[in-house]
Amino acid sequence: MRAVVLVGGFGTRLRPLTLDIPKPLLPVANVRLLGHVLAALGSAGVTEAVLAIGFKPEPFFEAFPEGVCAGVKLVYAVEPEPMDTAGAIGFAARFAGIDDTFIVVNGDILTDVDYAALVTFHRERGLEGTIHLIPVDDVTQFGVVESDETSRVTRFVEKPQPHETTSRYVNAGTYVLEPSVLARIPEGKPLSIERVVFPEMVADGQLAARPSDDYWVDTGRPETYLKANLDLIDGTRSLILASVAAQAHIHATAVVTHSVVGDSCTVGEGAIVVDSVLLPGSHVGAGAKVERSLVMGRVNAGASVTACVIGKDGMVEAGAQLTDVKIP
């Protein structure tokens, strides 16, 4: 089976971490985000993934010089211009010559959904497409999906008030599609699958939905990217990864608690790191404190940062006290 992985976003909500590195290549618990996504797909029988790349293809080529990630063969479909979601899916699928049932996933979502079960569910329904749904507590912040007793989607309701729908399920960003869906996507034109293609499929009775309450997180914001990292080291998920990379350098007097530390990081004498992610190559100076933060650059001696994002070229001056800021 083949999959299309949407990795063309600009990652604006995660800047400055994504100024030089595309979001799918950022590490989550010291494994590239894309590696997590493709490992899950591979375990469900996906042998080839088409990466729908909107910009900066070179980092992907450099990251996977053999064209393989987590045992899955990669095909690079580089869009000539931003194509939106449906346009990107259509471009990538045609580029790779997909002519059978295929999976579509957003490359910035981590989920424990059973992809194989989703495909089986889709084939049993015999429709053109199936979308994965997850429950949310506050429907007013999402586009809600309603379906009938046969699992056919009947309506999309954008950010409804509680009295406007009885559904608590939203689009989780994973789809199983038949190649016939490509006929609904004009070649060479930007188009949204959520706003245009799916409503057309609903009108034709050709879209099913499968809800589940599996683990799911959109890593596209600093707080959710932080959560995705910490969830993989504290037992929240069934897969538990090491929190400190082998090539990290942590002083014997430093205290690192509930945090991820990447390769070539240095944590100085007496430093404290709590509920944070230190990305590869970052530096925390002696006596500094890092709490609920993402650090790619330098936090110098005696500084304190809380709920901050420090990019690759970011530097916190010695002794500075910062809360909820991004540098640069």
C-alpha positions in Angstrom: 0.0 0.0 0.0 1.1 3.6 -0.6 0.5 6.8 1.3 0.7 10.5 0.6 2.2 12.5 3.4 1.5 16.2 3.4 4.8 18.0 4.5 4.4 21.2 2.6 3.4 23.6 5.4 5.6 26.6 6.3 5.6 25.7 10.0 4.9 29.4 10.9 3.4 28.6 14.4 6.6 26.8 15.4 9.0 29.6 14.4 11.8 30.2 15.1 12.5 26.4 15.3 11.3 26.0 11.7 13.3 28.9 10.2 15.9 26.5 9.0 14.4 23.1 9.5 11.0 21.9 8.0 8.6 21.0 10.8 8.4 17.2 9.8 12.2 17.0 10.3 12.2 18.4 13.8 12.9 15.7 16.5 10.3 14.4 18.8 12.0 12.5 21.6 15.1 12.5 19.5 13.5 10.8 16.5 12.4 12.9 13.5 8.7 13.7 13.5 8.5 12.2 10.0 10.2 9.1 11.3 7.4 8.5 13.8 4.8 9.0 11.1 6.4 6.7 8.6 7.2 4.0 11.2 3.5 3.8 12.1 2.5 3.7 8.4 5.1 1.0 7.7 3.8 -1.2 10.5 0.3 -1.0 8.8 1.7 -2.3 5.5 2.7 1.0 3.7 5.7 0.3 1.6 6.0 3.6 -0.2 5.2 7.2 0.9 4.9 10.1 -1.4 6.1 13.3 0.3 4.0 16.2 -0.9 6.6 19.0 -0.5 5.7 22.6 -0.9 9.1 24.3 -0.3 12.6 23.6 0.9 12.9 20.1 -0.6 16.7 20.0 0.0 16.5 19.2 3.7 14.4 16.2 3.0 16.9 15.0 0.4 19.8 15.5 2.9 17.9 13.8 5.7 17.2 10.7 3.7 19.9 10.3 1.1 19.0 6.7 0.4 15.3 7.6 -0.2 14.1 5.5 2.8 12.7 6.4 6.2 11.7 3.9 8.8 11.9 1.1 6.2 9.4 2.9 3.9 10.5 4.0 0.4 10.2 7.7 -0.2 9.0 9.5 -3.4 9.5 13.3 -3.5 6.7 15.2 -5.1 7.8 18.9 -5.1 5.0 21.2 -5.9 5.7 24.0 -8.4 3.6 26.4 -6.2 1.5 26.0 -3.0 -1.4 23.8 -3.9 -3.5 23.6 -0.7 -4.5 20.2 0.7 -6.5 18.7 -2.2 -4.1 20.2 -4.8 -1.1 18.7 -3.0 -2.8 15.3 -2.7 -3.7 15.3 -6.4 -0.3 16.4 -7.5 1.6 13.9 -5.3 -0.7 11.0 -6.2 -0.4 11.7 -10.0 3.3 12.2 -9.7 3.7 8.8 -8.2 1.2 7.1 -10.4 -1.0 6.0 -7.6 -3.9 3.8 -9.0 -5.1 1.9 -6.0 -6.5 2.6 -2.5 -4.1 4.9 -0.6 -3.7 6.6 2.8 -3.3 10.4 3.3 -1.8 11.7 6.5 -0.7 15.2 7.7 3.0 15.1 8.4 2.7 17.1 11.6 0.2 14.8 13.4 1.2 12.1 15.8 -1.4 9.5 16.4 -1.7 5.9 17.6 -4.7 5.2 15.3 -4.7 1.7 13.8 -4.1 2.5 10.1 -4.7 -1.1 9.0 -8.1 -1.1 10.8 -9.0 2.2 9.1 -8.2 0.7 5.7 -10.3 -2.4 6.5 -13.2 -0.2 7.6 -12.9 1.8 4.4 -13.0 -1.2 2.2 -16.0 -2.7 4.0 -18.0 0.5 3.4 -17.1 0.6 -0.4 -17.1 4.4 -0.7 -14.7 6.8 -2.3 -13.2 8.0 0.9 -13.0 7.5 4.7 -11.8 10.0 7.3 -10.6 9.4 10.8 -12.4 11.3 13.5 -11.4 12.1 17.1 -13.5 13.4 20.0 -12.9 16.9 21.5 -14.3 18.6 24.6 -14.9 22.0 23.0 -16.6 21.7 19.6 -16.7 25.5 19.2 -13.0 25.5 18.3 -13.1 23.0 15.5 -14.9 21.9 12.3 -17.3 19.1 13.5 -18.2 16.1 11.5 -21.7 14.5 11.6 -22.4 11.0 10.4 -25.3 8.6 10.2 -25.9 5.1 11.4 -24.2 3.7 8.3 -21.0 5.7 9.0 -21.7 8.0 6.0 -20.7 11.6 6.7 -23.8 13.8 6.5 -22.5 17.3 7.4 -19.6 19.4 8.3 -20.2 22.2 10.8 -17.5 24.8 11.3 -17.0 25.9 14.9 -20.6 25.3 16.0 -22.2 26.4 19.2 -22.9 23.5 21.4 -26.6 23.5 20.6 -26.0 23.4 16.9 -24.8 19.8 16.8 -24.8 16.6 18.9 -21.5 15.4 17.4 -18.2 15.7 19.4 -16.0 14.4 16.6 -13.6 16.4 14.4 -11.5 15.6 11.3 -8.2 14.1 12.6 -6.3 14.6 9.3 -6.0 11.0 8.2 -7.9 9.7 5.2 -8.2 6.6 3.1 -9.1 7.4 -0.5 -9.8 5.6 -3.7 -8.0 6.8 -6.9 -11.3 7.9 -8.3 -11.2 10.9 -5.9 -8.4 12.3 -8.1 -11.1 13.1 -10.7 -12.6 15.6 -8.3 -9.3 17.4 -8.1 -8.4 19.6 -11.1 -4.7 19.3 -12.2 -2.5 22.3 -11.5 -4.9 24.3 -9.3 -4.8 25.0 -5.6 -7.8 23.4 -3.9 -8.8 22.5 -0.3 -9.9 18.9 0.3 -11.7 20.0 3.6 -13.6 22.9 2.2 -14.4 21.7 -1.4 -13.7 18.0 -2.2 -15.1 16.5 1.0 -18.4 18.4 0.9 -18.8 17.3 -2.7 -18.3 13.7 -1.7 -20.8 14.1 1.2 -23.3 15.4 -1.3 -22.8 12.3 -3.4 -22.9 9.9 -0.4 -19.3 8.9 -0.9 -17.6 9.8 2.3 -17.5 7.6 5.4 -16.1 8.4 8.9 -14.5 6.2 11.5 -14.2 7.7 15.0 -11.8 6.5 17.6 -10.3 7.9 20.8 -6.7 7.0 20.0 -3.8 9.2 21.1 -3.6 12.2 18.8 -1.7 15.5 18.8 -1.1 18.2 16.2 2.5 19.1 16.8 2.3 22.5 15.0 2.3 24.8 18.0 5.0 25.2 20.6 2.8 23.8 23.4 1.7 20.8 21.5 5.2 20.1 20.1 6.4 20.2 23.7 3.6 17.8 24.7 4.4 15.4 21.9 8.0 15.1 23.1 7.1 14.7 26.8 4.4 12.2 26.1 7.0 9.8 24.6 9.2 9.8 27.7 6.7 9.7 30.6 4.5 6.7 29.9 1.6 8.7 28.4 2.0 6.6 25.2 2.6 2.9 24.9 5.9 3.7 23.1 8.5 5.1 25.5 11.7 6.5 24.2 14.9 7.6 26.0 14.8 11.1 27.2 18.5 11.9 26.9 20.5 11.3 23.7 23.7 9.4 23.9 25.9 12.3 22.8 24.4 14.9 25.2 26.7 16.4 27.8 25.1 17.0 31.2 27.2 18.2 34.2 27.0 15.9 37.2 25.5 18.7 39.3 22.8 19.7 36.8 19.2 18.6 37.3 17.2 17.5 34.3 13.5 16.5 35.1 10.8 15.3 32.7 12.7 16.7 29.7 14.2 15.7 26.4 17.8 16.4 25.7 19.2 16.0 22.2 22.6 15.0 20.8 25.5 17.5 21.3 23.5 19.4 23.9 25.4 20.8 26.8 23.9 21.5 30.3 26.2 23.3 32.6 27.1 23.1 36.3 24.1 23.5 38.6 21.7 24.1 35.7 18.0 23.1 36.0 15.9 21.9 33.1 12.3 21.0 33.8 9.4 20.0 31.4 11.4 21.2 28.4 13.0 20.1 25.1 16.6 20.8 24.4 17.1 20.3 20.7 20.4 19.0 19.2 23.3 21.3 19.7 21.6 23.6 22.2 23.4 25.0 25.3 22.2 25.7 28.8 24.9 27.5 30.9 25.9 27.1 34.5 23.2 28.0 37.0 20.6 28.6 34.3 17.0 27.4 34.6 14.9 26.2 31.7 11.2 25.5 32.4 8.4 24.5 29.9 10.6 25.7 27.0 12.0 24.7 23.7 15.6 25.5 23.2 17.6 25.2 19.9 20.1 28.0 20.7 21.8 29.2 23.9 20.6 30.0 27.4 23.7 31.5 29.0 24.8 31.3 32.6 22.4 32.3 35.3 19.5 33.0 32.9 16.0 31.8 33.5 13.5 31.1 30.7 9.9 29.9 31.2 7.5 29.0 28.4 10.0 30.3 25.8 11.1 29.2 22.3 14.7 29.8 21.6 15.7 29.3 17.9 18.9 28.1 16.4 20.4 31.6 16.3 18.7 32.7 19.6 20.7 33.6 22.6 19.5 34.5 26.1 22.0 36.8 27.8 23.6 35.7 31.1 21.3 36.5 34.0 18.3 37.4 31.9 14.8 36.5 33.2 12.4 35.7 30.4 8.8 34.4 30.2 6.7 33.5 27.2 9.0 35.0 24.5 10.5 33.8 21.2 14.1 34.5 20.2 14.7 35.6 17.6 
